[in-house]
Amino acid sequence: MQKETVKPIRSGEIWPDNQGVHINAHGGGMLYYKGTYYWYGENKSDSTSKAMVGIMCYSSQNLTDWKNEGTVLPVELNDTTSDIIQGCVMERPKVLYNAKTRKFVMWFHLELKGKGYAAARSAVAVSDSPTGPFQYLRSGRINPGILPFDMTAGQRSILDTLQPEHFREWWTPDWYKAVTEGLFLKRDLQGGQMARDMQLFVDDDGKAYHIYSSEDNLTLQIAELSEDYLSHTGKYARMAPAGHNEAPAIFKKDGIYWMITSGCTGWAPNEARMFSAPGIWGPWTQHPNPCIGPNAELTFGGQSTFVLKVPGKDNAYLFMADIWRPKKPSDARYIWLPIQFKNGIPYIEWMDSWTLDSFFE
Ligand code: GAL
């Protein structure tokens, strides 16, 4: 048998797939299923960040050699009434396997063609196989008509007093206070909550959660998914209100939930943030930026997209981020770095080149 060579991971460089082509799976996420890793992400074209192709999948047994499995959820080319018509925005796809239904469930951030980022919808698709084809189901805002389950009577009565006409000017101290208290939550109550950058997380009990930048990207929300992962149950909570967090990536270690996010500066990198909580519903405490060393204040030029707990290995958590290239989106690069721990607190250090084996036992 041929001895497996351990390929180094070189963040920021071109990552060829099995056909020698730079992997095109941005804003991605990883699913481990029956011994294979499946990497799902946005196909980016040379000239636009809009969805011209759809959601890609690559597969690997070792996290370093990637086979292009093709477009598992293609954009619609002809039906102009479709939500996913070519030229829409399909971002940050994440896929879960549901053991009860034996289906693969994909959620992603959808913006309708020609409407900028105003729709702020979540979309769901389903497949019998990890490599698709995924059947597109629907898109929408989240949990219309429902308030966060953990809002106290006092918080609800403050919400009642918030009047949009008093807060026309953004970014003032009063406006921040009102956003914290739920100004946008209330505005969107009837039609459902906005959802842009997003993540999925399955807890040890099999329950799945959808985490997304809501309320005009000012506040994260965490929403429980139904048993089949295809819809929301109506139970949700707000996190870091008015904290302006995007790009949530979450993992759990020794009973503690950790979330790494970014600030909101579009395609330009900014400083990562980190939070921890004893349970998915919080309370979430903010920590310093987990990145350390040169360029840590810009997350090494990247923006978080996923944390993979490497299955079968203790203390093996892989931080995944995107280096966006808005002028030539297909040339965007990947950052993969091991999450290290000091006194139980995660930190991330840049490495030009490292091997999975040297970090993950
Ligand atoms: C980023 C976000 C990306 C994409 C981009 C559009 O902040 O994380 O997923 O939506 O904005 O400008």
Boltz pocket constraint, residues with backbone or C-beta under 6 A from the ligand:
constraints:
  - pocket:
      binder: B
      contacts: [[A, 27], [A, 91], [A, 92], [A, 197], [A, 246], [A, 247], [A, 263], [A, 264], [A, 265], [A, 266], [A, 267], [A, 303]]
      max_distance: 6.0
